[in-house]
Amino acid sequence: MTRTGADLVVETLTALGADTVFGEPGQHALGLFDALRRSDLRYVGNRTEPSAAFAADGHARVTGRVTPLVVSTGPGALLTLAGLHEAVSSSSPVLGISSQIPSDGLGGRRRGYLHELPDQQASFRDVVKSVHVVRTSAQIPAALTEAWRTASTAPAGPVWVEIPQDVLAGPTVQPPVVSVDGEPRTLRPQAELVAEAAELLDAAERPMILAGGGVVRAGAQEALLALAERLGAAVACTFGGRGAFPWDHPLSLRSWLEDRHTTEFLASADVLLVVGSGLGELSTNYGTFRPGGRVVQVDADATRLAANHPALGIHADAGEFLSEVVKHVGARERTAPDTAGLLARVQARLNGQDLMLERSILGTLREALPDEVPTFWDMTILGYWAWSAWDPRSGGMHSAQGSGGLGWAFPAAVGAAAAQRENRPVLAVSGDGGAMYGLAELATAAQHALRVTWLIVDDGGYGILREYMDTPYGTELTRPDFVALARSFGVPATLSTPDRLASDMINSLAADGPSVVVLPARLQMFAPTHQEVPWPTT
């Protein structure tokens, strides 16, 4: 058999450590799919390119490894942009590989090929970490290896590789690829900055920590716990940093970042260590956070350092920084932070609102799910509640809050389920509006017997947008009978109620393959606090 450029692609991916590839075939990429057929790589075929990108993102999040995504030229490639935007916003290492028109049409020559764009890579440059264009088969291993390294180096994120149709399908004289080095670069902090941070934290009387997603991605939970306990520092987690710190620990402030009581509490720190977070809009209660003391900010993305607040900026991987700074900080007596009082004030504010249904549903879900089940949340009211109120336990919590696009949760959960070698279940939570984006992935889940339970909260429209509008318009939706639709794919489905939700979820999670639970319910958000001006002082 004549080896092709596409064979070099799958050989290089295998040598780099890939085991699963997501994608959608197309005319220009057929050589690549032919090579996948001949390889040992597992291919999970999605039904649309946006869902394929979301699935690769979900797989990368639960494995922590670079996950390949393969699509065709033009429309196929462009449809992945929403998924790649979420991946870069949430630092998820996705390796996008697209075919291209034949080589003699590149460079803007406008030969009239199908799917032709004057400069396809220009569409990706401001979305992904890097773009690599291959011109010959000899360039394939080097391009993929560099792309892999870039995707996995902190801050992790998606990359893009384009390979012309004729290069993929044409013969190559390159020998089989068996040894390539795509190890990520280690981003260590400057020693003098670690020393400065340690001195500030040591001298602080009221130190606190805001832990972001960088802590989780670095697997630095133990180092964070050791530092917090040595300092006696209260710890809050950003929405992307859920799981960075134990939910019920005496020093835990949990994740009520959209509550003014938490905002004020963090602002009262004389030294606030922000690690693995860019201090963006959601992490600062929509910009109302005003730190009263010194800020030490550690982030793998140098462009985020001191971008929103003056800070001692430390460009480093969160794990590398925490493992070093904890060595230089001593334990001493400090007044214990009143974390219990802060959480009581948060709960008192919720108790003053008519939110028993929302809190009950979230509590029911938490009790029904085994601790180790990973959860994926769409941009829906219950997902917005989960940002603040969901205890992720050991399973972790993932959402689309990086870029905020609809329809992410179920395809991402499909990707995560493909990574569950122990055949453990995965939970996806969507509203009916977001569910309409990913319905076709029921076919993917059924075809590959993936163990995903999909909870669809059906409120008849874009519920969260109703909350934002004085007079809702464009938010009410005609939707299908979700139960009947799921069953038409051969997927078992249940129409639930709040009273039956616990038993319905337990039964659904026990299914060997995909399952759907539909919960008709019209939920509300808790009242925002960032609009309370001036804030009460109590």
Buried (B, 14 or more C-beta within 10 A) or exposed (E): EEBBBBBBBBBBBBBBEBBBBBBBBBEBBBBBBBBBEEBEBEBBBBBBBBBBBBBBBBBBBBBBBBBBBBBBBBEBBBBBBBBBBBBBBBBBBBBBBBBBBBBEBBEEEEEEBEBBBEEBBEBBEEBBBBBBBBBBBBBBBEBBBBBBBBBBBBBBBBBBBBBBBBBBBBEBEBEEBEEBEBEBEEBBBEEEBBBBBBEBBBEBEBBBBBBBBBBBBBEBBEBBBBBBBBBBBBBBBBBBBBBBBBBEBEBBBBBBBBBBBBBBBBBBBBBBBBBBBBBBEBBBBBEBBEBEBBBBBBBBBEEBBEBBBEBBBBBBBBBBBBBBBBEBBEEEEEEEBEBEEBBEBBBEBBEEEEBEEBBEBBBBBBEBBEEEBBBBBBBBBBBBBBBBBBBBBEBBBBBBBBBEBBBBBBBBBBBBBBBBEEEBBBBBBBBBBBBBBBBBBBBBBBBBEBBBBBBBBBBBBBBBBBBEEEEBEEBEBEBEEBBEBBBEBEBBBBBBEEEBBBEBBEBBBEBEBBBBBBBBBEBBBBBBBBEEEEEEEE
